[in-house]
Amino acid sequence: MSTAPAHETLGRPVSATGRPKGRSSPLGARLRGVPWILPAIVLVIGLIYFPIGYLGYASTLDWNGFILSTPTSIGDANYAKMFGDPVFWNALWHTVLFYLITFSVQTFIGFTFAGVMHSRIRLANAYKTIVFIPVVLAPATMAPVFRQVFDQFGQFNWLLSNIGLGSLTRPWLADPTTAMPVVMFITVWEWTGLTFILYYAAMSQLNPEILEAARVDGASSFRVLRSIVWPMCKGTTAALAVLGLIGALKTFDIPYLVTHGGPNHATEFLGTYIYYVMAQQKHFGYAATLAIALLVLAVAGGVLLRTNTSRSEKG
Amino acid sequence: MFEVHGRASRIGLQLLATLMILPFLAPLVFGVQGSLGGLGLGNYAKVFNTGIVPTVFTNSAIVSVCTIAIVYACTMLAAFGFSKLRILGREVWFWALLAALTVPEAVILTPLFVVASNFDLYDELLAVILPLAALQVPFTVLVARNFFDGIPNEIMEAARVDGANDAQVFWSVVLPLTLPITAVIIVFTLISSWNSYLLPMLMLTDQSKQVVTLLPSFFTSQYTNDQTGVLAAAVITAVPEVLVYLAFQKYFERGLAAGALK
């Protein structure tokens, strides 16, 4: 048995006579694993592929979604509408901006905090727990709290007035220029714990001798962190970058619950816009078209994820 | 990472760490504080008096347990099949699963809505459970297959020589080795199903079918502008989550970290 190649499968020991592979394994043997993967395949085809196929059809319709009303086929008019729709382009732009900013801030805070937590700190476990709690809490649970905090009469304005910045107070969520930063803040609050845990784990893997050598050469703590630790955590950063991109495309709960995509579409994302077009405007064909656009972007993100993973597996 | 010599720099570093966690702590404190405004604990009494609290927790528990069970069963079977058995066009099937890895909930929203409204699947917990499971399975299969690939085939060959069939090998040889990956699958699925908001909001309109994430908005619609009551509802849904996390802290942190890097 020890000579059998590692990838050889269970049910088919290598034929001693060396007959051609096709002959030695009848169709039954080649299908033997199929029942095992069937439940997962059926689930995913039935609830993801089938809906996506349906989307393709629905995106050519002018339809309010009720079976009793007859849909009108309008060809690619929905797509033409989408490419000329400023709210769609805004939602896309918001996603890009949101991704770049939340990813950078989370990385900066998470990485720095991981460095600090690898030093001698009292109450380190309590600190780590506090940063990680938001990761497990539902955005839907925290949304009312943030609506309160950033309200005209909320704690944030109270804080500003008490530190002499009373001139900055405003209804943060009702102001189109500040609503998006608040949505970003909540996202950073929610996900930095995960960034931190990943960097913290990566830093535990580093060879202490390298760090020690740098210190002997007179490098400061900040210098070590920036020039040695940071480059060595490159793999973690790359994984987080892709994860953040996919997360940005999935954004729904926070903008929907905190600002409803408003004011005046100022915090509209693709997810919230699809829901708005579907539930408020009852324009199912157009919602399906937007969903197709989101799907294309998400699959592109997935391809990025795979190439990224396989590259890090190789090197 | 930070070398500290002497008292001053040690205090400085401690101060830096404290400053960094304050923004993370503050919203939690503000939430609890806000929920106690006005009537104080009376706000909590008001939420419990609606009688819906046990209902939403029961429903959330059903949704999470069923989603976890479906995801776990599908994942383990599929990962074993992909990793250890012969399947015609194996990699094609695998890529078909992986392609669904990044599909956001919002993409399948419209079709699900149409199906639900035309076949009267509203207010069935299954209408939330099945899509949640389907969205989770591509990810868990990927993670689990990587894990199964690491289990040496020789272990199974031995059982096979003794006359065990695929099912017996799976059940008594492979499954007992999969504890670490089980923790990852459960943590990931628990968080995504318990915290899910969009699908329940869309599918579960009847009061008796709602889940915990809908509790604050239920309260908003019932008692407009009762901010303190809404916050009390939020705290009531948050406390069990925090307790479960604290009880299984190690599994949550490792599980989420391991999953994120795959």
Chai-1 contact restraints between the chains, C-beta under 6 A:
chainA,res_idxA,chainB,res_idxB,connection_type,confidence,min_distance_angstrom,max_distance_angstrom,comment,restraint_id
A,M1,B,E157,contact,1.0,0.0,6.0,A-B,restraint_1
A,T9,B,R86,contact,1.0,0.0,6.0,A-B,restraint_2
A,L10,B,K84,contact,1.0,0.0,6.0,A-B,restraint_3
A,L10,B,M156,contact,1.0,0.0,6.0,A-B,restraint_4
A,R30,B,R86,contact,1.0,0.0,6.0,A-B,restraint_5
A,R30,B,L88,contact,1.0,0.0,6.0,A-B,restraint_6
A,L31,B,L88,contact,1.0,0.0,6.0,A-B,restraint_7
A,R32,B,L85,contact,1.0,0.0,6.0,A-B,restraint_8
A,R32,B,R86,contact,1.0,0.0,6.0,A-B,restraint_9
A,G33,B,G81,contact,1.0,0.0,6.0,A-B,restraint_10
A,G33,B,L85,contact,1.0,0.0,6.0,A-B,restraint_11
A,G33,B,R86,contact,1.0,0.0,6.0,A-B,restraint_12
A,G33,B,I87,contact,1.0,0.0,6.0,A-B,restraint_13
A,V34,B,I87,contact,1.0,0.0,6.0,A-B,restraint_14
A,W36,B,L77,contact,1.0,0.0,6.0,A-B,restraint_15
A,W36,B,F80,contact,1.0,0.0,6.0,A-B,restraint_16
A,W36,B,G81,contact,1.0,0.0,6.0,A-B,restraint_17
A,I37,B,A78,contact,1.0,0.0,6.0,A-B,restraint_18
A,I37,B,G81,contact,1.0,0.0,6.0,A-B,restraint_19
A,I37,B,W93,contact,1.0,0.0,6.0,A-B,restraint_20
A,P39,B,C74,contact,1.0,0.0,6.0,A-B,restraint_21
A,P39,B,L77,contact,1.0,0.0,6.0,A-B,restraint_22
A,A40,B,C74,contact,1.0,0.0,6.0,A-B,restraint_23
A,A40,B,A78,contact,1.0,0.0,6.0,A-B,restraint_24
A,A40,B,V137,contact,1.0,0.0,6.0,A-B,restraint_25
A,A40,B,V141,contact,1.0,0.0,6.0,A-B,restraint_26
A,L43,B,C74,contact,1.0,0.0,6.0,A-B,restraint_27
A,L43,B,A134,contact,1.0,0.0,6.0,A-B,restraint_28
A,L43,B,V137,contact,1.0,0.0,6.0,A-B,restraint_29
A,V44,B,L97,contact,1.0,0.0,6.0,A-B,restraint_30
A,V44,B,A100,contact,1.0,0.0,6.0,A-B,restraint_31
A,V44,B,A134,contact,1.0,0.0,6.0,A-B,restraint_32
A,V44,B,V137,contact,1.0,0.0,6.0,A-B,restraint_33
A,L47,B,L130,contact,1.0,0.0,6.0,A-B,restraint_34
A,L47,B,P131,contact,1.0,0.0,6.0,A-B,restraint_35
A,L47,B,A134,contact,1.0,0.0,6.0,A-B,restraint_36
A,I48,B,A100,contact,1.0,0.0,6.0,A-B,restraint_37
A,I48,B,V103,contact,1.0,0.0,6.0,A-B,restraint_38
A,I48,B,A134,contact,1.0,0.0,6.0,A-B,restraint_39
A,P51,B,I108,contact,1.0,0.0,6.0,A-B,restraint_40
A,P51,B,P111,contact,1.0,0.0,6.0,A-B,restraint_41
A,Y54,B,P111,contact,1.0,0.0,6.0,A-B,restraint_42
A,G65,B,V114,contact,1.0,0.0,6.0,A-B,restraint_43
A,I67,B,N118,contact,1.0,0.0,6.0,A-B,restraint_44
A,F113,B,M20,contact,1.0,0.0,6.0,A-B,restraint_45
A,G115,B,M1,contact,1.0,0.0,6.0,A-B,restraint_46
A,V116,B,A17,contact,1.0,0.0,6.0,A-B,restraint_47
A,H118,B,M1,contact,1.0,0.0,6.0,A-B,restraint_48
A,S119,B,M1,contact,1.0,0.0,6.0,A-B,restraint_49
A,S119,B,F2,contact,1.0,0.0,6.0,A-B,restraint_50
A,S119,B,L13,contact,1.0,0.0,6.0,A-B,restraint_51
A,I121,B,A17,contact,1.0,0.0,6.0,A-B,restraint_52
A,Y127,B,A17,contact,1.0,0.0,6.0,A-B,restraint_53
A,Y127,B,I21,contact,1.0,0.0,6.0,A-B,restraint_54
A,I130,B,I21,contact,1.0,0.0,6.0,A-B,restraint_55
A,I130,B,F24,contact,1.0,0.0,6.0,A-B,restraint_56
A,I130,B,L25,contact,1.0,0.0,6.0,A-B,restraint_57
A,V131,B,I21,contact,1.0,0.0,6.0,A-B,restraint_58
A,V131,B,F24,contact,1.0,0.0,6.0,A-B,restraint_59
A,I133,B,V242,contact,1.0,0.0,6.0,A-B,restraint_60
A,V136,B,E241,contact,1.0,0.0,6.0,A-B,restraint_61
A,V136,B,Y245,contact,1.0,0.0,6.0,A-B,restraint_62
A,L137,B,A238,contact,1.0,0.0,6.0,A-B,restraint_63
A,L137,B,E241,contact,1.0,0.0,6.0,A-B,restraint_64
A,A138,B,N195,contact,1.0,0.0,6.0,A-B,restraint_65
A,A138,B,T213,contact,1.0,0.0,6.0,A-B,restraint_66
A,A140,B,Y197,contact,1.0,0.0,6.0,A-B,restraint_67
A,A140,B,T213,contact,1.0,0.0,6.0,A-B,restraint_68
A,T141,B,A234,contact,1.0,0.0,6.0,A-B,restraint_69
A,T141,B,T237,contact,1.0,0.0,6.0,A-B,restraint_70
A,T141,B,A238,contact,1.0,0.0,6.0,A-B,restraint_71
A,P144,B,P216,contact,1.0,0.0,6.0,A-B,restraint_72
A,P144,B,V230,contact,1.0,0.0,6.0,A-B,restraint_73
A,P144,B,L231,contact,1.0,0.0,6.0,A-B,restraint_74
A,P144,B,A234,contact,1.0,0.0,6.0,A-B,restraint_75
A,V145,B,P27,contact,1.0,0.0,6.0,A-B,restraint_76
A,V145,B,G31,contact,1.0,0.0,6.0,A-B,restraint_77
A,V145,B,A234,contact,1.0,0.0,6.0,A-B,restraint_78
A,Q148,B,G34,contact,1.0,0.0,6.0,A-B,restraint_79
A,V149,B,F30,contact,1.0,0.0,6.0,A-B,restraint_80
A,Q155,B,F30,contact,1.0,0.0,6.0,A-B,restraint_81
A,I197,B,E253,contact,1.0,0.0,6.0,A-B,restraint_82
A,I197,B,A257,contact,1.0,0.0,6.0,A-B,restraint_83
A,L198,B,A257,contact,1.0,0.0,6.0,A-B,restraint_84
A,A201,B,A257,contact,1.0,0.0,6.0,A-B,restraint_85
A,S221,B,F2,contact,1.0,0.0,6.0,A-B,restraint_86
A,S221,B,E3,contact,1.0,0.0,6.0,A-B,restraint_87
A,L225,B,M1,contact,1.0,0.0,6.0,A-B,restraint_88
A,A239,B,L261,contact,1.0,0.0,6.0,A-B,restraint_89
A,L243,B,A260,contact,1.0,0.0,6.0,A-B,restraint_90
A,I246,B,T102,contact,1.0,0.0,6.0,A-B,restraint_91
A,L249,B,P104,contact,1.0,0.0,6.0,A-B,restraint_92
A,K250,B,P104,contact,1.0,0.0,6.0,A-B,restraint_93
A,F252,B,A106,contact,1.0,0.0,6.0,A-B,restraint_94
A,F252,B,L198,contact,1.0,0.0,6.0,A-B,restraint_95
A,D253,B,Y197,contact,1.0,0.0,6.0,A-B,restraint_96
A,G271,B,A106,contact,1.0,0.0,6.0,A-B,restraint_97
A,I274,B,A106,contact,1.0,0.0,6.0,A-B,restraint_98
A,M278,B,T110,contact,1.0,0.0,6.0,A-B,restraint_99
A,F284,B,T110,contact,1.0,0.0,6.0,A-B,restraint_100
A,A287,B,T110,contact,1.0,0.0,6.0,A-B,restraint_101
A,A288,B,T110,contact,1.0,0.0,6.0,A-B,restraint_102
A,A291,B,V107,contact,1.0,0.0,6.0,A-B,restraint_103
A,A291,B,T110,contact,1.0,0.0,6.0,A-B,restraint_104
A,L294,B,V107,contact,1.0,0.0,6.0,A-B,restraint_105
A,L295,B,V107,contact,1.0,0.0,6.0,A-B,restraint_106
A,A298,B,T102,contact,1.0,0.0,6.0,A-B,restraint_107
A,A298,B,V103,contact,1.0,0.0,6.0,A-B,restraint_108
A,A298,B,P104,contact,1.0,0.0,6.0,A-B,restraint_109
A,G301,B,T102,contact,1.0,0.0,6.0,A-B,restraint_110
A,G302,B,L101,contact,1.0,0.0,6.0,A-B,restraint_111
A,G302,B,T102,contact,1.0,0.0,6.0,A-B,restraint_112
